[in-house]
Amino acid sequence: MDIGPGDYVECIKVEFPEKSGFVEGGVYVVSEIHQTTGNLRFHGMENPNELGWPLEFGWWNRKAFRPIYRPKADAFTHLLTDIPSDLEVV
């Protein structure tokens, strides 16, 4: 399963626990994917670059996260049917 912006992921390995803010087992929302490395950025997580860390710390290793399956919104629409208007309640 590929990870993309808006996906929910679970942290399975905390890197830099003293500074990262991640918690093992925590759930995070991906905001951005690095085009070259595939590393991740997250909604609501402080950008490490703003803390004075080197630029490479602005992205988090995708191997430390696993995707949480969420079906697409239209995955079950084929199961919905219209209720006939002339249906009698018994």
Residue pairs with C-beta under 8 A, 6 or more apart in sequence:
1 67
1 69
2 67
3 9
3 30
3 33
3 40
3 62
3 65
3 67
4 30
4 33
5 30
5 31
5 32
5 33
6 29
6 30
7 29
7 30
7 67
7 68
7 70
8 27
8 28
8 29
8 30
8 67
8 68
8 70
9 27
9 28
9 29
9 30
9 40
9 65
9 66
9 67
9 68
10 25
10 26
10 27
10 28
10 65
10 66
10 68
11 22
11 23
11 24
11 25
11 26
11 27
11 28
11 64
11 65
12 24
12 64
12 65
12 66
13 24
13 63
13 64
14 20
14 22
14 23
14 24
14 64
15 22
15 60
15 61
15 64
16 57
19 48
19 51
19 53
20 48
20 60
21 45
21 46
22 28
22 45
22 60
22 64
27 68
28 42
28 43
28 44
28 45
28 65
29 42
29 43
29 44
30 40
30 41
30 42
30 43
31 41
31 42
31 43
32 40
32 41
33 39
33 40
33 41
34 40
34 41
34 59
37 59
38 62
39 59
39 60
39 61
39 62
40 59
40 60
40 61
40 62
40 65
41 47
41 58
41 59
41 60
42 60
47 58
48 57
48 58
49 55
49 57
49 58
